[in-house]
C-alpha cells in the first residue's frame, strides 16, 4: 500500500528502519567486549539492538524525545530485559539520569528516523500531505506552521539561510511572508510548492526537491537542534569513562562542523583553520580515531539511499579535564 495518501497514516510495521553506518559504529565502539553504553538517539532501535546483541554482558541506556519511541522500545525490552533502559528524554537532558565516567561508548545518530519521516501527521515530509508540524517532540514548542505564520523576518532568515543553507533565501523568506494568512503555510505539500516556486522550480537532473533545504532549516530552527547539540557534546564527553568512545553520525554540514570542532578541541588540535591558539594553550583530553569523515559504502547507499549524506566522526577519551 502506498503511504502517500492524504489521510493515511503508515503503520509502524510498514516502515523499514535501517541503521546507518552500523558496522563502522560497532567496529569503533567494540561492544562485543561487554561494558556499558548509551544510545542518545534510539529512533528505531537499530544501533541499540546491535550493541546489545554483540555480547551478553553489554548494557545500554537509550534516549529519545519522540513519544512514539517509547512504544517501539518495548520490543528491545522484551528481548534484552534489564540490560536495556529507555528514557523518554531529549539527549541534552542526559545528565539528569547519567553520571560522569559512566559509559564505555556513546552513539549519536542525528538523522530523522524513518518512523518520523513516514508518519504524515508528524509533518516532516513534503511528499506526504499533512499539517506541517516537524517537532521532534510534539509535546513541546511550536509547530512549523505556527513558526512560518508568526516568526520574525530575522528568524525566518536564520532558518532558511543559515540552517537550510538555501542560496535563494531572500526569495523564499519573502514568499513565506506574502503567504501568511492564506492557509498555504499550514500543510506540507502546499508549503513545499510555495518554496519550490520561489527558488525557480525543478531543474533538469535535479536530485533533491527544491524545498528540501528550506524544510531542513525550519526543522532545525523550531527544534533548537544546533543549540541542543552544543549542550550535549560536553555532557556526552564528560559521561565517558577513560578510554571510552564517542561516535557521532550527522547528516547536515552545520552539525558535522560543530562535531568536528568539538572533537578537535578535545584532542588538543586547532578547531578550524582560523584558530590561532598556541600549542601550550590547548590540552589533549582525547584522540580522534578518524582524521577524515567516515561515509557509507557504495553498497550501503544502494541498499539505503537515505544514508548517502551520512558522515561519522569518532573520539576516544584519554583523561578528564583538569587531570
N, C-alpha and C positions, 0 to 999 in steps of 0.2 A: 504493500500500500504506500502511496506517495505521501510524504509528511508535509507537503507544502500547502494543503488546503487551508483556507482562512480559518475555519472553525475547528480544525482537527489538531489535537494535542498528541504528539508522539508518545507512545508508551515507552517507559524506560527499557523494557525488554526488546524494543525495536532498534535501540541505539547501540551501535558497536563502539565500545571505548577502547582505544589503542594507546597505551602509554608511549610517550615519545622518548627516544634515546635510552631505552630501558637497559639494554645490555651494557652500554657505556656507563650508565649510572651505577649499575651493580659492580662493574669492574673497579670503580674508584671507591665506592662505599664499603665493599667487601663484607656484606652481611653474613656470608657463609661462615665467617669466623665467630658468629654469635655477637652478642652485645645489645646495646640499647640505641634505638634510632628514633628519628622524628621525621614525619612527612608533613610539611607545613601546608600542603595543598592536596588534600585527599582526592577531590574530584570523583573519578570513577573507581578509585582504589587500585589502579594498575601498579604503581610503584610500591605502594604499601603491601599489597599481596605478594608481590615478587620478593620483597625484602623478607617478609615473614616466611615464605616458602624456602628461603635459602638455608635456614638452619632451625632446628627445633629449640635452640637456646636464644634465638633472636626475639627481642621485644620491640614494639614500636608504638609511638603515640602520634596520632594524626589529627589535623585541624582542617576545618572547612566552615566558612560562614554561610554557605548556601544551605538553607533549611532542608532541602531535599536530600542532601548528602547524608544526613542522619539515618534516613531510611536505607540508602544504599550501603551504608557501613554495617548494617545488620548481618549481611552475608559474610563479611570479614569476621565479625564477632562470632558467628556461628561456626566458622571453620577453624579459627585460631584461638578462640577463648580468651583467657586473661592475658595472653601475650600481646593483645591489641587493645588500645584505649583510644576512643574517639572523643574529640571536643568540638562542640558547635561554637567555634570562636574564629574570628579573623586572625591571621597569623601575627599581626602586630601586637596581639594580646597574649602571645605565647608565654611571656614571663609570669602570667597570673597562675599558671599551672606547672611551670618548669623551674629548674634551679640552675645556677652556674655549674659548669663542668658536668653536665647531665648526660650527654649523648656521645656515642662513638661516631655517629654520622647523621647528617641532616640533608634532606632533599627538598627542593622547591621547584615546582613546575608552574611558571607564571602564566601559562596559557589558559584560555577559557575552555572548560571541559565540553566534550561532545554533548553531554546531557543538557547543559545550559544553551548551547547553540541550537539544538534540535527541539527545544520546547518553545513553541511560538509565544506563549504568554510571558516568557521572560524577556522578550523583546530585544534580543541581541542581534538576530539575523534579519537582514532586509530581504532575504529570499523567502521568509515565512511571514505573511502579513499578520500583524498583531499590534496592540498598543505598544508604543516604544518605551520600554522600561530601562533595561540594561543594568539594573542594580545587581551586584554580586550577592548582596543580602537585601532582599526586598522589604525587610522589616525596618530598615533604617534609611535615612536620607531622602532625596527627592528623585523621581523618575527622570529619564532623559527627556520625556515630553515636557515636564514642568521646567526643566533646565532650559530647553530650547525656547520656551514661551516667556521665561522671566529673567534669565541671566543677563547681566550687563554685557555691553558690546565687548569690553575688555576681557571678560570671562569667556565669551564665545571665541574671541581671537586666540586666547591662550589654548583653548581646547582644540581648535581646528588647525592653527598654525604651529603651535609648539608641540602639543601632544599628538596630533594627527599628522603633522609634517606635510600638510597639503599645500602645494605651491600656489594654488589659486584660492588661498584662504579668504582673500578680500571679497571675491565674488560669492563664495559660499556664505560668509557671515552676512553679507547684505541680503542674500536670498532668504536666509533664515529670518532676519529682522522683518523683511517685507511680508513673509508668510504668516507672521504671528496673528492669531485670532481667526484664521481661515479653516483650521482643522487639519491642514496638511502636515503639521508637525506632531500630530497625535499618533500616527501609525508608521510602522517601519517602512513599508513599501512606498507610501506617498512621500515620506521624508527623504528616502533614498533617491526617488525620481527627481525631487527638487534639487538635491545636491548634484546629481549626475548632470542635470541640465545646466547648473551653474558652472560646472567645470568643463562643459563642452560636449557632454555625452560620451558614448563609447567610441573609442578609436580603433582603427584596424589592428588586429592581432593583440588587442589589449587582454592581459592575463587576468586582471582583477577588476571587479566592479568599480566604477569611478567614485562611488560613495564610501568605499572601504576605509580610506584614511580618515575621513571625517567621522564616521561611526566609531572608529577606534579611538580617536581623540576625545569624543564625547564620553565614551565609556570610561576612559582613564580619568577624565575630569570628574564625573559625578561620583565615582567610587574612591577618589583620592588615592589612586593606585601608586603614584610616584611617592607621595608622602608616606604611605603605608610601607613601601619597600625600604625607604630611607630609615624609618623607625625600626624595622625588623632586622636589617642586616647586622647591626651591632649586637642586638639581642640574641640572634642565632649564633653568632661567633662566640659570645660570652657563654652560651649554654653547651658548647662543645668541650669535651674532655681534651686534655693534651694528646695530640695525635689524631684527634677527630677530624672528619672530612665534611666540608660543606660543598654540596653540588647544586648549582642553580641553573635552571633551563629558562631562558627568556625567548620572547618572540617579537620584541619591539626594540628598536635601536636605542631608545632612551633608557629602557630598563637595562639593556645589556651594558650601556655606557656607565650607568650607576653601579652595577655589579662589578664591572671591570675596575673602576676607580677605587671602590671599596677594597677589593681583593689586592690590588697593587699597594694600597696604603697599608693594609695588614701585613703584606710581605716586605715592607720597607722599601718599596720602589717609588719612583715618581708617579703620581697619579695620572698625569697626562703630559703632553709634550710641552705645555707651558708651565709646568711645575718646576719652579726654580729653587725648591728647598734643597738644602745641603745634606750630604750623607749623614752627618752627625745629628741632624735634626729628625731623622727617620729611624724607626725601630721595627725590626723584623719579628713580628709575632706569629707569622705563618709563612708557608711556602705555597706558591701557585703550582699546582700539579700539571697544568697545561698552559703554556705561554700563548698559544693560539686557541681560538674558539673551536669547540668540537661541534660538528654539524652532522646531520643524519646522512647515512649512506644513500647511494642511488636506489638501492633495493628498498630501504625504508621509505623513501619518498614515493616510490611507485606503489608500495603497499598502503601507505598512509599519506596522501598528498598534503594534509594539514600540517605535517611535520616539516615541510620544506623550509620554513623560516625559523626553525628552532636553532638555538645555539646554547651551548653549555660551557660553564666555567667552573673550575674546581679548586678548592683551597684546603690545605691541611694545617691545623693549628699546631704551633710549636710551643707556645707559652702564653701565660696570662699577662695582661697589661700590668706593668709595674714590677714584673719579676725578671 
